[in-house]
Each structure stands twice: as structure tokens, then as C-alpha cells.
Amino acid sequence: MVKNDKMNVLVVGYGSIGKRHIFNLSKLDTIEEIIIYTKIKDCFENAYEKKISFIDASSLDLDAVIDRYKVDFAIIANETYKHIDTAITLAERKTNLFIEKPLSHNLEQVDLLKEIVQKNQTNVFIAYNLRYLPAIQYLKGHISQKVLGNLYFAQIEVGQYLPSWRSNVNYSDSYSANAEYGGGVSLDLSHEVDYMRFLFGEPYLWKTLKSKASELDINSEDIFEGIYKFEQGFMCHVHMDYLQCKAKRKIRIVGSKGEIVCDFIGKWIDIQVSDHKSRLTEESLFKMEDTYKDELRHFIETLEFKKASAISIDDGIKALRLLEDSHDR
């Protein structure tokens, strides 16, 4: 497309993340119209600053929607287990895709989607927004500059009590509780393995374990453990859970010259190199809301300037594989 042209966007799904993207799209000058494809009946009277069209998903299929509207890209924000079928349908129509993480609930059909995307030269972005958090960018810079010297090991931990996660939803009715719908802590919190790859590159050997350890009324796993080994012997341990009453999201990185600890919820970064220790607490490092805006702007720029997306379909596939069984290259 030509730079400065107005864009029409199809949004598939009207849950919390879909609504967030629609709100952010409505503030962008580059967006002309937003077409929302959903079965939710109580949303049709909502007003936005842009032209909005609501399409009842129970009465019209996606092919008919693409025939009716000229869209420049689609945001896939429906249930995780529906991502891949939706993406295949749209990619076959040469629609550029912004897909909410994770790419899918399993590895079935991901290679088929990749084949269609490559054949039709479709631009695909996987929405791992944590990569756009300044704190993550800060860690990436320090690792790249070898501030910690040779890396030895890292520990990533994320956990939150599922019943208190979404205050307006009965947790046992949520997709998180149902493995068939893409629930389970490893898929819910797959950000951690994506930003691990972003920071450290590709592991060549890994072992994962998943368990349902609690009395929660769910049929998905509530604990995930992953051990990842990289070149030069560096190792990273990733822990995720649905169980901690006090939410936690942290990373600790240890190298030959010192260590960095980042607490994403406490909003601080501790750096200790040799005898020098400092703590960063700038609020700007942890502005999560901005990451959703930044990833949208990035994707729109890739379409305007015909560039590759920063988080490609390959990234989405690799993140899924790192959540699955052990691998030794």
C-alpha cells in the first residue's frame, strides 16, 4: 500500500484484548474504518472515534466479510484454539495478519499456515507485546553490550492466582481452564519463552514439564517448568504458574561480571557489576499500556513501507515449540 493511505482493519474477536486493540486503533490517524467480527451481542451500541462496523459472526462467514469489505489487515483476537483456522482462512485471501499470542494452541497446521503466508507474500506479526516494554529493551541492550560479561544462567518466573486474574469472569468458565480451548499456564504466559528468545537467542536443547498440581477447577496445567540450554553452556530456567496469590513476574540474569534482576510488577531493576550496585525505578521502563500501541504502530509501518515484521510467523512457531517436549538438536 502507499504511505499515508488510510487503512481499514478487520478485528476478529471482541474479548478484552480485542477491545484494547480496537480502542488503540480508534486513536490512530492512519485508520479509516474498523470492522469487528464477533458473536457477542451486547457490543453493538458502543461508540468510537472511527467508523465502526459490527458483523455478526453467526450470520456471515469470514470469506463473505472479505468480499464485502476491503481490509488492509486483520487482527486475530478470538479464542486461542481458533487462531490457526482463522489465520488460514484470511491468509488464503492474502490478508495481512496481526495475530494475538500465542500463534495457536498446538503445532498442528502451523506449517500449513506458513506455507500459505509465504506463497501469498502475506505479512504476519505475532503480538508478543512484552518485547516493546522498555525494561525488556534495557535488558537486551545490557546483554548485547556484554555488561554482565559471559552469561552463566538466568531464572525467569511468572505466576498469578487464576481465580483473581480476571475479576469479571468465573475462572472455571474461562478459556484458561480448558485445555481444548488453548488454556493452560504455558500458553497463557508464553510471553516468557518469547522474551527469553529475544534476549538470549535460540536454545539448542530443552526439557519441559507441565502439571496440574492444585485443586483449581480446571482441566489444564497450572504449573510449567522449562530448562533451556544455549551455546557456550548458558542455561535458562522458566517457571510459570496459576497458583501464586501474590502475582510475580521477574527475571534474574547472572554472568561473569555480575547480575541483573528485573521485577516487572515491583517496577525496579537491580544491577550489580563488580562492587557497584544500583537500582532503577523509572516508571517509564514499565509502561505496559504503551507496548500495545507500539506493536500496532510497528505493524502498520511494515505495511506502509513493505518491511518484514519484527515478530514473524517463525517466531510464533518457535515459541510454541519451546513449550512442548524435550529437544536435542
Secondary structure, 3 states (H helix, E strand, C coil): CCCCCCEEEEEECCCHHHHHHHHHHHCCCCEEEEEEEECCCCCCCCCCCCEEEEEECCCCCHHHHHHHCCCCEEEECCCHHHHHHHHHHHHHCCCEEEEECCCCCCCCCHHHHHHHHHHHCCCEEEECHHHHCHHHHHHHHHHHCCCCCCEEEEEEEEECCHHHCCCCCCHHHCHHHCHHHCCCHHHHCCHHHHHHHHHHCCCCEEEEEEECCCCCCCCCCCEEEEEEECHHHCEEEEEEECCCCCCEEEEEEEECCEEEEEECCCCEEEEEECCEEEEECCHHHHCHHHHHHHHHHHHHHHHHHCCCCCCCHHHHHHHHHHCCCCEEC
